[in-house]
Structure formats: structure tokens, C-alpha cells
Amino acid sequence: MNSRHALELERHELVARSARQRSAIIAGTEPLLLHAQRLDRIVGTVRRHPLVAGVAVTGVALLGSRKLFDMATRLLTVYMLVRRR
């Protein structure tokens, strides 16, 4: 009976340790899962609108990201001004 009790006690300790390790792994992977979800949304958008994605990539390649950002900022400003009227 003594060895049976010892085995049962060891089993409970191992199950508890396994639960703690599982919780630590889940907590450690949550940020990765959030990044994966964001990436999945981006990939889904690109798959649904490949022409728009191609135009955007071509614009960045030809103009550079800084110039494209400046132009987008100006266009947004003009759009907001026109929208107010």
C-alpha cells in the first residue's frame, strides 16, 4: 500500500507540474498568436485585393516609402478639406 500511495502522490505532483507548465507555455505564446492573427488579416486582405496590393508595392518600389507617405498625407489633408464643404 505504501508504494501505491507514493506512486499516486507522485502522479498528482506530475499532473500539477504539467498544468503549471502548460499555463506558462500558453502565456508565453499569446503575443505570438496576436502577431499571427494580424499577419493573417493582412495576408487575407492581400489575397482578396491582389491588384491593390500590387499597385501599392509598385508605388513603394518606384517612389520610395517616404515620398509615398508624404503624398498620402497630402491627399488625406485635401480629402478632409473637401469633405468638410
CORLINNOR-V516185 format. One line per field, one symbol per residue. ss: DSSP state (A for helix, B for strand, O for the rest). psi: psi as a letter, one per 20 degrees, with the letter a starting at -180 (. if undefined). A space follows every 50 residues. Layout:
BEGIN
ss=???
psi=???
END
This chain:
BEGIN
ss=OAAAAAAAAAAAAAAAAAAAAAAAAAAAAAAAAAAAAAAAAAAAAAAAOA AAAAAAAAAAAAAOAAAAAAAAAAAAAAAAAAAAO
psi=hghgggggghghghgghgggggghgghhighhhghhgghhgghgghhhmh gggggggggggghqhgghggghgghhggghghhh.
END
